[in-house]
Amino acid sequence: MPSPIDLPARARQLQQLVQSYTQALGQGQPDEKAALRQSLDELYALSDRLQRHTLRVAVFGLVSRGKSAVINALVGQKILETGALHGVTRWPRSVYWQPTLESPHEEGQQPSDWQVEFIDTPGLDEIDGQARSEMAQTVAGQADLILFVVAGAITGPEAEALQRLRDCQKPLLLVFNKTDLYPDLDRGAIAAQLRPNPQASVVDEIVWIAADPAPVQVRTEWPDGRTTTVWEAAPPQIDDLRQVLKRILSRDAAALIALNTLDQARQTETAVIHQVGELYQPQAEALIWRFAQYKALAVALNPFALLDLLGGIASDLVMIRSLARLYGFPITSYQASKLWGSILRSSGLLLLSELGSLVLGAGKTTAALLGLSGSPASLSAVAGAMVAQASAAGYGTYVVGKAARTYLEQGCTWGPQGISAIMAQVIQETDTSETLNRLKQTIRESLSGADLSG
């Protein structure tokens, strides 16, 4: 069994991150703060979703494939309108299902702590191209799981729609409906078409059902010799799909909700990053230049190489902490030194600059000692060493400041409280399963290279 994922704890982490961003509202123009507030409200709404045990399942398909009938059969009620006419569903609608699961402590079925929100969508072939694409992307982006309903051999438009939905990187189940109409259906051929091998699979699983089977003819022979024939509705053949959904609920629901919600939060955070960056860029740039100039002047005037190095490091750390206060993300001296070391290691050119500054500082000290003689040549050597070392030191501080500014503009997302770090923790807490495989791999790839301190 997978390790338990504490969704309320993840929600609190996201809320703390939003609170740190909220400090950025203290400055800037009203219109800039309004845009930032809207993005922060979206993050708060996503943190609220982490506290609700609701799995969002988007149901897609072409017209007359029986999407609404599938949902009705799953919930056990005819809530959604169905019919022979095309286009019965005109806009996305939600239907909620409270399943029962096997209780590990009591006999029989018990109501689940989870509920499923089915999102019924219009047929993908009845909406104009651009509107269809936007609707599908919006609904799929908000879903944790996608069901794609077909009712026969996969057509060209269905194959294209499946590929677009697969690109959303959500777990994708193919629901083959109306199997009662295809008694000789070659299921193996269709499965091979959609799942030629694990790496090239268009869907994660195929489920065969009949949500609203055709009526069956019942012939009755009476004692008096009369024979009557009536058509009776057949019960839905939906148990296989129910069991798949219950399995996902009991095993993967928490991970799906956490990863999908945090992924949406990370996309929203991109807007926040841009807004915060624009808000503080002028002040940050001025602060970095000021520290670069101060360090260059101090290094130029100081005759001792060791003091140059120690003083330069101290100046960089003060600059990093000053930038952090400006962006509203105060950090400790230890965190500032760790960030400084990470920046230094990640930039070979900067490292050479720092080493060059130390060498030049030693040369400046030697020249200064020789300069005690007062000869023009020795004084010229001192001046040259001062200018060269000051330039190297100022450049190093400027590069450190720019890197620190980038880190802070991204809300310390590389730190332990950032969304990327939270998502990495969730991935570690989940076991491998067919439903989660592709989603986890996609998120791992998107997170790779994002940790500055790594």
N, C-alpha and C positions, 0 to 999 in steps of 0.2 A: 504494500500500500504506500502511496506517496506521503511525504511529510506534510503535516497540516499547514495550510497557508492562512495566516491571521489577516483576513481582509480589513478588519477595523484598524489594526496596527498600521497597515499600509496606507489606509485613509488618513491616519494621523500624521504619518510622514509627509504625505502630499500636502496636507493642511499647513504643516510647519514650513514647508517650502514656499507655499503661497504667502504666508505671513512675512517671510523674509523678503519676498518680492514687494509686498505691500509697502515696505519702508521706502521704496523708490517713489512713492506718490507724494513725498514731501516736497519735491521740487518739480520744476517744469511748468509748461503752459497748461491751462485748463483742458484744451483739446487733446494734448498729449496724455494727460492723466486720465481722461475719459476713455481713450482707446486702451490704455493699460488696464484700467479697472474692468473693462469688458472682458479682456482676456483672463484676468484673475478670477472673475466670476465664473467663467467656463471651467477653470481649474477646480474651483470650489465645488461646482456641480459634479465634476468627475470624482472628486473625493467622496461626495455623498453616495455616488453609485457603488463605490467599493464597499459600502456598509450594507447594501441591499443584496439579499440572496436571490437575484433574478438573472437568469441566463437568457440573453437575447438571441433568438433564432430567426434569421431572415429567410423567407421562403420565396424563391424565384422560379421562373419557368415561362414558357411561351403560353399563348392563349389556349384555353380549353385542355390543359394538361391535368387539371384537377387540384390546383394549389389550395383553394379554399376548402374543397372536399377533404383533403388530407388533414388540414387543421381541425375541421369539424370532427373528423373521425378520432383524432388524437385526444381532443378534449371531451369527447363523448356527447357533444351537443351541436345542433345545427345553428351556430351563431352567425356564420358568414353566408351570404347569399350565394347560391350556386345555380347553374342553368346551362342550357345548351347554347345560348347565344354567346358570341364572343364578347369579351370585355366586361364581364359582370363586375370585376374589381376595378375601380377607377382610380384609387389612390391608396397608398400604404395605410394599413390599419393593424392595430395590435389586439391580440387575443391572449389571455393568460390561462395557464394550465398549472394546476397544483397536483403533481403526480403522487402516487403512493409507492414506497420502496420497501424492500424486505428489511425488517428490523433485526439487528444482530442480537438484541436482548429479549425480544418478545416474539411470540409466534404470530405469523400472518403479516399482512401489509400494514404499514403505518404511514400517516401523512408525512411527506418530505418537508425538510426545512427550506427547500428550494422551490422556486416557481419558474416556469418558462414563459417568456414573452415571445409569442409567435408574431412576426411582422409579415402580414400578407401583402404582396405587391402586385401591381398590374402586370399583365402579360408583357414580356419584353419586346414583342413584335407588334404591339399596338400603340406604342409611344414613338414620337418623332426621335430621330437619331440622337441629337444633342441632349434633349430632355431625358431620353431613356438612359443615356450614359451617366448624366448627372444624378438621376434618381437612384440608379443602381449603385454608383459609387458612394453616395450619401448613406443609403441604407446599409450597404455592406460594411462601410467604415464603422458604423455604430453597432454592428452585430458581433456576437462572440462565435457564432456558428452559422453556416449557410447550408440550407437544403435546396437542391435544384431538382425540380419535379419534371419528369419526362413521361411519355406514355406510348413508347414505340421506339423504333430505331432512331438513333441520334441524327438529327438533321444538321445541315450546314449552319443555319443561324444558332441552333442550340450549341454546337461545338464552339462557335465564336464566343457566345455568351459565357460558356463554361470557362474558356481560357481567360476572359476578362475578369471573371470572378475569382479564378485561381490566382491571378495577379494581385488580388487584395490580400493574399497570404493568410486567409482565415481557413480553419478546418471546413472542408467541403464534402457533404454527403450527397450522393445521387440517389434520389427516390424514384424508382421505376413504378409508376402507378398504372392501374387498369390491367394488371396481369391476367385478370379473368377473361379478357378479350383476346389473349394471345396464348392459347393452350400449348402451341408448338413453338413457343418463343425460344430462340437460341440464346439463352442467357450468357453462355460462355463467350460467344462472339462479341456481345456488347461489352462484357467485362474486359475482354482483351483489348477492345478498341479504346477504352477509357483508362485501363491500368496495364499497359504493356509491360512495365517493370516498375519497381518502387520509386526509382528516380524520376521517371517520366509520367507518373500517374497524374491524370487531370483531377481525379477525385480521390478522397481518402477511403471511402467505403461506398458500397452499393447495397441498397435495401429494396426488396421486391414486395410490393403491397397492392391491394385493391381497396382504395378508400371508400368508394361508392360503387360496389359491384352491380352489374346489370341484374334486373329482376330475374328470378328463376321461375319456370313454369311448373306448377304443382298440379298433378292430376289426382282427383279423388273419385273412387268408386263407391257408390252408396248401396245399401242393402236392397233397395228396390230396383237395382240394375242401372240406375242413372249414373252417368259419368260427367263430372264437371272439371273444368280446367281454369285455374286462376294464376295470376302472376304475383309473386310475393317478393318483397325486397329482401335481398341477401345481406347478412351482417358484414360490416367492414372487416377486411383482412389486414389489420393494422398492427398486430401484436409484435411483429419483427421490428418495426420502426420504434414502437414504444420501448421495447427492450434496449435498443441501441441508445435512445435518448436517456433512459434511466441509467444506463451504464456510464454515459458521459457525465450525467449529473453527479453520480456518486463518486466518480474518480477524478474528473478533470474540470468540473465547473469552476471551482475556486481559482485554479490556475488560468483558465481561459478568461475569466472576468478580470483578474488582476493584470494579466499581460495586455489584453486588448484595451482596457481602460487606461493603463499607464502609457501605452503606445499613443493613444489619443492625447493624453496629457502632455507627452513629449512633443507632439506636433503643435499643440497650443502654446507650449513653452517657447517654441521657435519664434512665435509672434511677440511674446513677452521679451525675449532676448533682444530682438530688433528694436523694440520700443525703449527698453532700458538703455541699450547702447546709444540710441539717438539722444536720449534724455541727458546722459552724462558725458558724452564724447568730448565736448569742448572743455569742460572742467578737467577731465582726466588727461587730455592731451597737454593742457597747460601745466598741470601738476607734474607730469612725467618730464617735460622739458625743463621745468624749474629744478627738479632733483638732478637731472643730467648736468645742468650748468653748475649747480652747487658742487657736485662731486668732481667735475672737471677742474673747477677752480681750487677746491681743497687739495686735490691730488697734485696739482701743479705747484702749489706753494709749499707742500710738505716735503721735506728732504729725505725722509726715511721710508724705504720700500715696504717694510712690514706694517708700519702704521697706515700706509696707503691702502694695503690689502684689507686690513681689519676695519678701517674707517669706511672703505668702499662697500664692504659687506653690510656693515651696520646701516649705511645710508640706503642701500637697496631694500633692506628689511623694513626700515621706517617708511619708505615710499610704498611698498606693498601694503602695509597696514593702513596708510593714509588713503590709498585707492580703495581698499576694502571698506573703510568708513564712508567714503564718498558714495559707493554703490549700495551701501546699506547691508553689507555682509561682513561684520567685524570678525577678524580672525586673530588667534593668539600669536605670540612671538614664535612658538614652536611650529604652528601651521604655516606662518610666513616663511620661516627658514626651510621647511620642507618643500614649499612651493618654489622657493628660490633655487634650491638644489635640483628640483625636477626641471625647471626651465634651463638651468645651466647644462644639465646632462642631455637635454633634448636638442640643444643647439650647439653643434660642433664649432661653428663660426664664433659664437659668443664665448665658448670655452677658450678658443684660441686668443680671443680678445682679452680675456681675463689673464691668461698666462702671459700674453704679450705685455699687458700692463704691469705685471709683476717684474718681468725681465727689464722693461724700460725703467721701472722704479729703481731697480738695483743699479742700472746704468746711471740714472739721475743722481743717486746717492754717491756713487763713485765720482761722477763729474763734479758734484758739489764739494766733495773733499779735495779734489784736485783744484777746484775753483778758489780755494783759500789762498792760492798763490796770487790770484788777481790778474792773471794773464788774459788777454783778449780771447785766445783760443779756448781756454778752459771755461770762461764765461759763456762763450758761444755754445760749447758742448752742453752746459747746464741748461741753457735756454731751449736748445733743441730737444733735449730729453724731457723737459717740462711740457713742451707743446705736444710731443708725441704721446706721452703717457696720459696727459689730460684728454686728448682726443680718444684714445682707447678706452679710458675710464668712462667718459661721457657716452660713448657709443654703447658700451656694455650696459649702463644703467637704462639707456633708452630702450634697448631690446628687452631687458627684463621688465620694464614698465609696460611695454606693448603686450608682451605675453601675459603678464598679470592682468592687464585690462581685459584681454580676450577671455581669460578664465572667469573674471568677475562678471563680465557682460553675459556670460552663459549661466549665471546664477549658481556658480560652483557646482554645476551638474556633474563634474568629474569627482566631486567629494562624496563622503559617505551618505549624505542626505539628498543627493541629486536623484532625479527620476531615473537616469541611466543606471545608477548604482542600485536603486530599489528593484529595477527590472532584472538586473543580474542576480540579485538575491532570490527573487521569485523563481528564476530558472533553476537555480541550485536546489531549491526546495521541492522541485517537482521531479517525479520519476518519468522515464521515457514511456510514451504511449503513442499509438498510431494517430490519435486525434491531435496530439500536441507536437508531433515531430517537426512538421514543416514550419509551424508558427515559431517554435523555439529556435530553429535553425536560422530563420530569417532575422529574428531579433538579435541573436548572437552576432550575425554578420553586421547588422546595423550598429551594434555597440562596439565592435572591434575598432581599436584605435581611438576611442573616445576618452580614455582615461589618461589625463595628462600626467598624473603622478605615477602611472604604471611604468 
